[in-house]
Amino acid sequence: MDFSQIASEDKIRRAYEDGEFNDLPGLGEKLKLEDLSAIPQELRMAYKMMKNAGIINEETELRKELLTIEDLIDKCQDDGQRAQLQGKLTQKKLRLNQVMKTRKSNSNSAMFKNYETKINSKF
């Protein structure tokens, strides 16, 4: 250990002993862990940074989920499971429509439709 690490550890230990961490928000609550298992290991940090910066928003997540559900429906053999997936797909589509309405985007323009098609093909 170098000097700065020893000094930092000592300062943290003294703060803990003095009770400076007792009034932190969220004390005693469970941590909200995100499931990043679907994201490759080498992309997780970049994904997390983009999500925290607001670049990856609910719309992006919903579109990704829609594509995943559509793929599952295409490969599904069981009719009962397919019906469940269709229900999930409908819910996600409704939620995406709500998100798009709140954004008040100009989704009727030809330029937007062309751009949307290009983006969707990238996924």
N, C-alpha and C positions, 0 to 999 in steps of 0.2 A: 504494500500500500504506500502511496505517496502522501506527502504532507497534507495536500488539499483534501484528499479523501478522508484522512484521519480527522482533520478539523471539522469537516462536514458531518461525519458520523457522530462526533462528540457534541456538536451543536444540536443535532436532531435528538440525540439521547437526552440532553439537558432540557430541551423544550418539552419532550414527552414527560419527563419526570416532573416538570413544573406545571403540567396540565394544560399546556397551550393548545393541545389538539382536542380537548374535550368538547368544545363548542362548535366544531366544524359541521357544516350542513351535510345531512345524509348519514350522520353518525349512527351506527347500528342497523342501517338499512342494507338490503342486499344490493350488490352491484348489478347494474344492467349490462350484461355481456351480450355482444353482438355475435351472431353466427357468421363467420367469414370463411367457412369451410368450402363454399362454392367458388371462392376467389383464389386463384393461384398464389402460393406463398410469396413469390417475388413481386406481386402486384398489390398485396394487402396494405402496405404502408401508403402507397400512392392513393389507393382507393379511400382509405381512412382520411387522408389529408383533403382529398377532393370533397368527400362527404361533409367534413367539418367546415370547409370553406363555403358550402352551399352549392357547389357545382353539381353534385349528384343529389337530386331532390326526389320528392315523392313520385313525380311523373316518370322519371328515369327508372326508379325501382319498379313501378307498376308495369311499365312497358317490358322490362326484363322478365317479370313474373308472368306476364301474358304470353310471351314467347315460350317460356318454360312449360307452362300449362298446355299450350297448343301442341308442343312437341310430345308431351305425355299422352295427350288425347290421340295423336296420330299413331302412337306405338301401343296403346292400350288394347288388350284383348278382352277384358272382362267388361260386360255391359253395365253392371252396377257401379264399378269404379269409373267408367267413362261418364256415367250420369253425374257422379259426384264432381268429377273434373269439369264437366260442362257448367255445373252450378258455380264452382269456384271461378271459372272463366267469366261467367256473366257478372258475378260480384265485382271482379277486378275491372271489367270494362265499365261498369257503372261508376266505380270509384274514380277511374281515369277520366270519365266524362265530367264528374264533379270537379276534379282538380283543374281540368282544362277550362271549365266555365269560370272558376274563381280567378284564373289567370287572365281571363278576358283576352285571349289571344285571337288574332285574326286568322282563324283556321280555314276560312272560306276562300282565301286567296290562292291563286294557282301557284304562285311562288312558294307559299308555305307548304302546299301539298307536295310539290316537287322536292323540296328540302326534306320534308318528313319521310318521303319514300327513300331518299338516299340514306338518311340516318337509320331508318329501320333495316335497310339492307346491310348496314355495317354490323348490326347486332346478329 
